[in-house]
Amino acid sequence: MGGNAAGSIAEDAPRPASVLSIAGSDSGGGAGIQADLKTFAAHGVHGLSAIAALTAQHTRGVTAVHVPDPGFLRAQIDACFEDFDVRAVKLGMLATAEIIHAVADALEHWRPAALVVDPVMVATSGAKLLADAALDALRGRLLPMASVLTPNLPEAELLLGRHIGPGAEADAALAGLLALGPDAVLLKGGHLAEGEVIDRFGSGVLRASFRSPRLPVEGHGTGCTLASAIAARLALGESSSAACRLGTEYIAGALAAGYRPGRGGVVVLDHFWRLREA
C-alpha cells in the first residue's frame, strides 16, 4: 500500500512542513529526540533529527552519555536543510561549548525562520549540566537567534545568575531573560511554588500567562515535548504567543494521559492523547 501511495504523488507536489530537532537521544523513549519526533507527528509536521548526544537512560536515570564529533553533527544538520522544507528548529541537550558553537555555525548558515531553544542545563537532581564555557556560548551565540526561549525555573536562575521566586519575581524575570536576546520567552512554572502551573510568556509587545492544573505526578520529557510542540506550531504559522499557549495545552493533556512504562516513578507522556480522545 505504501508503494502505491508514493507512486500517486506528483514529483512537483509541495513538500510538507518539516521541523528539525537538534538534541540528545533518550534510549528509554520518554524524552529527547524520541519525544520530539512523537510530538511533531502528533502535530502533523514531518520530524527531522540531528543527534547532539547519545544517552543510555531509562525511567530511573541516565547511566551513560556519549557526545558525537561536532563535524558529524554538522553533517546531520546540513543533510536535513539540503533536502527538506525546514520551517522550524528545536534545540535541546547541547552538552559542550564545542557542540554549541557547531550548532550556532550551522544555524547562522541556514537561517531557519523559527528557532525554539530549550536550554537543558540542570538535571532533575539540581546538578548543573553545563560547564561555564558552554553556558557562555549558549548565552552569546544561541539566545540572540532564538524565536522562543523555554527555560524552567532552575535554568532561568542559571541564565540570570539570581534567585527567582513566585509571583512578581517570576514576572520580573521575563524582562531579564528577554534582555539576553530572544524574541520571546516562555518561563515554565512547574518548579514555582504556586497553586497551579503558571507558564509566563513575554515578548517585546506582549505579556501573557497560561494556567493549567498542577498534577500529583513527576513527568518525564515535559520540557522536550513542550518546546517541540511550540516549534511545530510555529512551523504551521502560529504566532509565538499562540504557539506557546497551544503548546502548554498540549503538554497538560499529554501529562494527564501519561503512563509508566518502566520501573521508575516518572510518568512518560502520551503524545497522542488527542487521537485517543477523538
Secondary structure as GFF3:
##gff-version 3
##sequence-region A 1 278
A	DSSP	alpha_helix	2	7	.	.	.	ID=ss1
A	DSSP	beta_strand	18	26	.	.	.	ID=ss2
A	DSSP	alpha_helix	32	42	.	.	.	ID=ss3
A	DSSP	beta_strand	46	58	.	.	.	ID=ss4
A	DSSP	beta_strand	61	66	.	.	.	ID=ss5
A	DSSP	alpha_helix	70	83	.	.	.	ID=ss6
A	DSSP	beta_strand	86	91	.	.	.	ID=ss7
A	DSSP	alpha_helix	97	110	.	.	.	ID=ss8
A	DSSP	beta_strand	115	117	.	.	.	ID=ss9
A	DSSP	alpha_helix	132	137	.	.	.	ID=ss10
A	DSSP	pi_helix	138	142	.	.	.	ID=ss11
A	DSSP	three_ten_helix	143	145	.	.	.	ID=ss12
A	DSSP	beta_strand	148	149	.	.	.	ID=ss13
A	DSSP	alpha_helix	153	160	.	.	.	ID=ss14
A	DSSP	alpha_helix	168	178	.	.	.	ID=ss15
A	DSSP	beta_strand	184	187	.	.	.	ID=ss16
A	DSSP	beta_strand	197	203	.	.	.	ID=ss17
A	DSSP	beta_strand	207	212	.	.	.	ID=ss18
A	DSSP	beta_strand	219	220	.	.	.	ID=ss19
A	DSSP	alpha_helix	222	235	.	.	.	ID=ss20
A	DSSP	alpha_helix	240	256	.	.	.	ID=ss21
A	DSSP	beta_strand	267	268	.	.	.	ID=ss22
A	DSSP	alpha_helix	273	277	.	.	.	ID=ss23
###
